[in-house]
């Protein structure tokens, strides 16, 4: 682990691995940001480690002894977001048979991370604006407001400013949330970190009863040639597959179960015309590659949770399960181990 702060390196939840200049520039500011109590907006593509950085900020701060609570705003229906965040009183709505604390109350004294903040519905945005501005909130069905002693961190894999300028996200809330702004670089911009990350994941996920494993030169070269649209999370999933599918102690490219680069949509425009096949088989090949790649990224994003993945894909859980079976994807392959 290469970080610029010893205190950061000593924290159990801040496993920030890398030594590339763009990465070190990004994390070098974390101790200073952690010393403040202002809101932080974390932006970066899926799988770049936004929650990891959020935890680092929390455990470097004066709030480290108190809870770190995270909510993926895109994982809940619009009708449940406010109740989940702010809690509710008995009888506030149908089936509210007893009062319940929300995540804001559960994070008291600590840090609340709102991931996928861009998916927050308009009504909930108003509640968050009040929470950030006045540190006050009201549980559903409650008469009086309550005070919150928390720090708010938010994360998104899109440009929140562009959404605000387009009127999709409240512009006043945007400026409240980005007192500090951190952009996490995609893995393709820190290729020199890939060998270190691969080694880190090998040590992290190797079962205690297995012999020490290494990546073959061919496997290492394959990792360096990848685009990694799923970023560090996609790389970690590949190493996990390699560990469990390898029959010896040397992981080869075939053990990583990576999709063929030849059929990657990103390189489709550069296909040699001489290699074109008939329309039907080419169409089937492209569709199969898209499905395999989409499913891998979808399941990685949702940590192997089929129900959450089905909601994002807007598919029935049973239909998604059939697709996963078609490509021999097992949900456990995508579960991140802590």
C-alpha positions, 0 to 999 in steps of 0.5 A: 500500500502506497499512501502519502499519510502514515495515519491513513495507511494504518486505518483498517478501512482505507486499503488504498493501493497504488503509486501512480501520480494521478492516484497519489494526487487524489488521495494526498488531500484526504487528511486535510479534507478529513480535518474539516466537517464540511460536505464532500462530493465523490465523483468517479466511474463505477468501481473506482473505490468511492466508498473506500475513500469515503471510509478513509475520510471518516476514519481519519476524522474526529468522528472515527469512533462513531458510526459510518452509515452508507445508503445506495440511493438507487437501491430503494423505491422513491416511496421508501427513501425518506422513511429510510433516511429520516425514520417514521413515527407509528401510524405515519403510513400503512404498515407503520405499526411502530416508530423506526429510526432512520439512517440519519439517526443511526449515523449520529455523531458519525458519517452518512454516505449517500451513494448514487446521490444523482438518483435521489427523487426531488422530494427527498432532495428537499429533505437533504437540503434542509439536513445539510443546511440546518442539520435538521430533519423531520421523521415521517409523521413527526410534528417536531424537527430533530437535530442531527450531528453528522457529516454528509458525504455523497458519491456519484458515477456521473457529473452532478453539475451537468444534471443540476444545470439540466434541471434534473438535480437541485442546483442549490443542493449541488453547491451544498454538497460539493464544498470539497470535491474528489474525482477518482481516476479510472483504472485506465488512467493508472495502468501502472497500479494494476500489478500492485492491485492484482497482488493485493487482491491475490493476498486478500482473497487467497483462502487460508488453506491454499498455497501461495499463488502467482500470476503467469507472465501471460496473465499479467500482460493480459491484465495490462492490456484490458480497458477495465470499464468496471475499474478496480472492482472488475479487476478484483472480480477477475482475480477472485475468479482466477484464485478459485478456477486455477487448478495449480499455483500459477494463474493463467489468462484462461483462469481469469475468465475475461471476455474476449477483447476481439469482440469488445464493442469498444474495438468493434469499429476496428474489426478487420473486414476480412474477418467478418462473418455472415450477418446473423452470426456476427449479430449473435456474437455481438449480442452475446458479448454485450450480455456477458459484459453487461451482466458482469458489470451489473452484478459487480455493481450490486455485489452479487445481489440478484434482486438489486441488479434486477431492479437496475436492469428493469428485468424480472428477477427470474429472467435475470437469473436465466441470463446469469445461468446462460453464461454460467455466472454465479452471484458469489463470484461478484461478492466483495470479501472484506 
